[in-house]
Amino acid sequence: MKRRKDILGLRELEAEEIDEILTVGLSMKKLLKQNIKKLPHLGGRSVITLFYENSTRTRCSFELAAKYMGAHVVNVSSATSSVQKGETLVDTGKTLDAMRSDVIVIRHPVGGAPQLLAKTVRAHVINAGDGMNEHPSQALLDMLTMRESFPTLAGRKIAILGDIGHSRVAKSDLFGLTKLGAEVTMYAPRTLLPTGIEHMGAKICSSREEAVEGADVVMGLRIQLERQHAGNFPSLGEYAKFYGVDETVLRYAKPGALVMHPGPVNRGVELTSALIDGETSKIEEQVLSGIAVRMAMLFLLTKEEIA
Ligand code: CP
């Protein structure tokens, strides 16, 4: 990977860099599948996770990824830190920097917060999700999971359905997938489509069926109730019926199309329970890919200093 201090989004990564992370991530995943969880790649480094929003998958998998490669890991949550006493993000960053942290992994409800932190600190910064902006490690793990089924993503069709407007995952997936040559179709209520998304490379469809027709992958998105303003859609039942992924719409996809969701999933809303637990569901596989791809990110970001 070209010399980078930080990984803040897929908008800025080049296709070759994404490909390298996926290649290393696939090797890491093979080791994880053999239950190998003791690697030397980050020996003696310190990784701090700094989370201003709730998380299960992202925080735990960054922690495990770092620990499996021999790093010291400290988890800081805004709820129990000096943020509650009024400390600013910049001052918190300077404090963690003064402790000689090597990598800070940050999740923040405000888009752009990781960029601000990255400018302030000497440590490498990884964006673990910022507001409605980007969630690069999620998109990388999604692509890694797809790459296990398809040797190349070029020419593959990925349909993304649901709350695209509030979704940092959808934006990072769009940037990454189109850079690797995939076609991305999207369908959402008009109120949940961000302005200008079609200029970022997405094909916006006028029905679920059009979006899913011939797709290799069908991805549902979590309805982000915490970021909603009232009135974006009439009810959860209607959202599920018209914008969710169910068996009826999946018939339009290619036979055996992968069913994916970044999690956490609202069962029966974004996806039917049968599809979540079905044979073509990759949701649990995505979780393991999350550790593997985050191992790759941490290793590639710090490797020249370690060598
Ligand atoms: N997909 C995802 O970011 O999940 P968490 O909020 O549990 O980290």
Boltz pocket constraint, residues with backbone or C-beta under 6 A from the ligand:
constraints:
  - pocket:
      binder: B
      contacts: [[A, 54], [A, 55], [A, 56], [A, 57], [A, 58], [A, 59], [A, 128], [A, 129], [A, 138], [A, 262], [A, 263], [A, 264]]
      max_distance: 6.0
